[in-house]
């Protein structure tokens, strides 16, 4: 696993960075009394209690920012008036999630099926949970945030900052997320998956290598035929 660059590529050695678990308030928000009680029963409470005493970063670090900017999708859970959580997929081109500042990210919400379930839930309860997964790198970033749904009209400056370039879409609205906590999940049980573009990139390099070798053979054959 590598340190994420803004183009989604990685540098070597970032597995240690991920293992350091840069985090922000996550245990404080996630671990309720009921959860701590279960941890105690299952034998994990002491290790998590030590983690809670560690010093965590305030806001997104460069690693989280680069990871977020490399994503082309995420999953978001909101809480409805029916007292059920609702999980929705959000996708776009790589980099469609924009960093506004160290505590804020945002997207242009594209026109979809026009059910507005997430938007309606957020209008009553802005608290959401987001998970972003890099399947090739087997990395997961989980985020607690407070969401705000904004109209494009009247927010042109923000729209210009959030809109993706070189991508065909119709904007419905915008979503801005104030990050309250985040942490990294372990890579267990994440099956590596690759996009068509990622696979093509690897095969293009292989094809070029084969083509270069074939040309070298032709050049050698031509040289030998002259002797």
C-alpha positions in Angstrom: 0.0 0.0 0.0 1.3 3.5 -0.8 0.9 7.1 0.1 -1.9 8.4 -2.0 -1.1 11.1 -4.5 -3.8 13.4 -5.9 -3.8 11.4 -9.2 -4.6 8.2 -7.3 -1.2 6.7 -7.7 0.9 5.6 -4.7 4.3 5.9 -3.4 5.9 2.9 -1.6 5.9 2.6 2.2 2.5 4.1 3.1 1.3 0.9 4.8 3.1 2.2 7.9 1.3 5.5 7.5 -2.1 3.7 7.4 -1.1 1.6 10.4 -0.5 4.7 12.4 -4.2 5.3 12.1 -4.4 9.0 11.7 -7.8 9.7 13.2 -10.0 12.4 14.4 -12.4 12.0 17.4 -13.5 8.6 16.0 -13.5 6.5 19.1 -15.1 9.4 21.1 -18.1 9.5 18.8 -18.3 5.8 17.9 -17.8 4.1 21.2 -21.0 4.5 23.2 -21.5 3.0 26.7 -23.3 0.0 25.1 -20.4 -0.5 22.7 -17.8 -0.3 25.4 -19.7 -2.9 27.4 -19.7 -5.3 24.5 -16.0 -4.6 24.0 -15.4 -5.5 27.6 -17.2 -8.8 27.3 -15.4 -9.7 24.1 -12.0 -8.8 25.5 -11.1 -5.8 23.2 -11.9 -2.9 25.6 -8.4 -2.5 27.1 -6.7 -2.1 23.7 -9.3 0.4 22.5 -9.1 2.3 25.8 -5.3 2.8 25.1 -6.1 4.0 21.6 -8.5 6.6 23.0 -5.7 8.1 25.0 -3.5 8.6 22.0 -3.0 11.9 20.3 -4.9 12.2 17.1 -4.7 14.7 14.3 -7.2 17.6 14.1 -8.7 17.6 10.6 -7.7 15.7 7.5 -4.0 15.1 7.0 -2.4 15.1 3.6 -2.8 11.3 3.4 -6.6 11.5 3.9 -6.9 14.4 1.5 -5.0 12.6 -1.2 -7.0 9.4 -0.6 -10.3 11.2 -0.8 -9.3 13.0 -4.0 -8.4 9.7 -5.6 -11.9 8.2 -5.1 -14.6 7.7 -7.8 -17.3 6.6 -5.4 -18.4 6.3 -1.8 -21.2 5.1 0.3 -23.2 7.4 2.6 -25.6 6.4 5.4 -28.3 8.9 6.6 -31.0 8.4 9.2 -34.7 8.7 8.2 -37.9 9.7 10.0 -38.9 6.0 9.6 -36.1 5.3 12.1 -34.1 3.2 9.6 -30.7 4.1 8.2 -30.5 4.6 4.4 -27.3 3.8 2.5 -26.8 5.3 -0.8 -23.9 5.1 -3.4 -22.4 8.3 -4.8 -20.2 8.1 -7.8 -18.5 10.2 -10.4 -15.1 10.7 -12.1 -12.0 10.2 -10.1 -11.6 13.3 -8.0 -15.3 14.3 -7.9 -15.1 14.6 -4.1 -13.4 17.9 -3.5 -11.5 19.1 -0.5 -12.8 22.5 0.7 -10.6 22.7 3.8 -9.1 20.3 6.3 -12.5 19.7 7.9 -14.8 20.0 4.9 -15.4 18.1 1.7 -18.1 18.4 -0.9 -19.6 17.1 -4.1 -21.9 18.2 -6.9 -24.9 15.9 -6.5 -25.9 14.7 -10.0 -29.4 14.2 -11.2 -30.5 10.6 -10.5 -33.8 8.9 -9.8 -35.1 12.0 -8.1 -36.3 10.1 -5.0 -34.4 12.6 -2.7 -34.3 10.1 0.2 -30.8 11.2 1.4 -31.7 14.9 0.9 -34.9 14.5 2.9 -33.1 12.6 5.7 -30.4 15.2 5.9 -33.0 18.0 6.1 -34.2 16.4 9.4 -30.9 15.0 10.7 -27.7 16.2 9.2 -25.6 13.5 10.7 -24.2 11.0 8.1 -21.6 8.3 7.9 -19.4 7.9 4.9 -17.1 5.0 3.9 -14.6 5.2 1.0 -12.9 2.1 -0.3 -9.9 1.6 -2.5 -10.2 -2.0 -3.6 -6.8 -2.1 -5.4 -5.1 -0.8 -2.2 -7.4 -2.7 0.2 -7.9 0.5 2.2 -11.1 1.9 3.8 -11.6 5.4 5.3 -14.7 5.8 7.5 -16.0 9.3 8.2 -18.7 10.9 10.5 -19.9 14.2 9.2 -22.7 16.7 9.3 -24.1 17.2 5.8 -25.7 20.2 4.2 -27.6 20.2 0.9 -27.2 23.4 -1.1 -28.8 24.7 -4.3 -26.5 25.4 -7.2 -28.4 28.7 -7.8 -27.1 31.3 -5.5 -23.9 29.4 -4.8 -22.0 29.8 -8.0 -18.6 30.2 -6.4 -18.9 26.9 -4.5 -20.3 25.2 -7.6 -17.2 26.2 -9.6 -15.0 24.7 -6.9 -17.0 21.5 -6.7 -17.9 20.7 -10.3 -15.9 17.9 -11.9 -14.0 18.8 -15.1 -14.3 16.8 -18.4 -17.3 14.8 -17.2 -20.8 14.9 -18.6 -23.4 15.5 -15.9 -26.5 17.4 -15.0 -26.3 19.0 -11.5 -29.2 18.6 -9.1 -27.7 20.3 -6.0 -24.5 20.2 -3.9 -23.6 18.4 -0.7 -21.1 19.7 1.7 -19.8 17.6 4.6 -18.3 19.0 7.8 -16.1 16.2 9.1 -16.6 15.4 12.8 -14.5 12.2 13.0 -12.7 9.8 10.8 -10.5 6.7 11.0 -9.0 3.9 8.9 -10.4 0.4 8.8 -8.1 -2.6 8.6 -7.6 -4.2 5.1 -9.0 -7.6 6.1 -11.5 -9.2 3.8 -11.3 -6.6 1.1 -11.0 -8.4 -2.3 -8.8 -6.4 -4.6 -10.8 -5.1 -7.6 -9.7 -3.0 -10.6 -11.4 -0.7 -13.0 -11.3 -1.3 -16.7 -9.0 1.8 -17.0 -6.6 0.4 -14.4 -6.5 -3.0 -16.2 -6.0 -1.3 -19.5 -3.1 0.7 -18.2 -1.3 -2.5 -17.1 -2.0 -4.3 -20.4 -0.9 -1.3 -22.5 2.5 -1.5 -20.8 2.7 -5.2 -21.5 1.7 -4.7 -25.1 4.3 -2.0 -25.5 7.0 -4.4 -24.0 5.9 -7.2 -26.4 6.0 -4.8 -29.4 9.4 -3.6 -28.4 10.7 -7.1 -28.2 9.2 -8.0 -31.5 10.9 -5.0 -33.1 14.2 -6.1 -31.6 13.8 -9.5 -33.1 13.0 -8.0 -36.5 16.0 -5.8 -36.3 18.2 -8.8 -35.4 16.8 -10.8 -38.2 17.5 -8.0 -40.7 21.0 -7.7 -39.4 21.7 -11.4 -39.7 20.2 -11.6 -43.2 22.9 -9.2 -44.4 25.8 -11.4 -43.3 
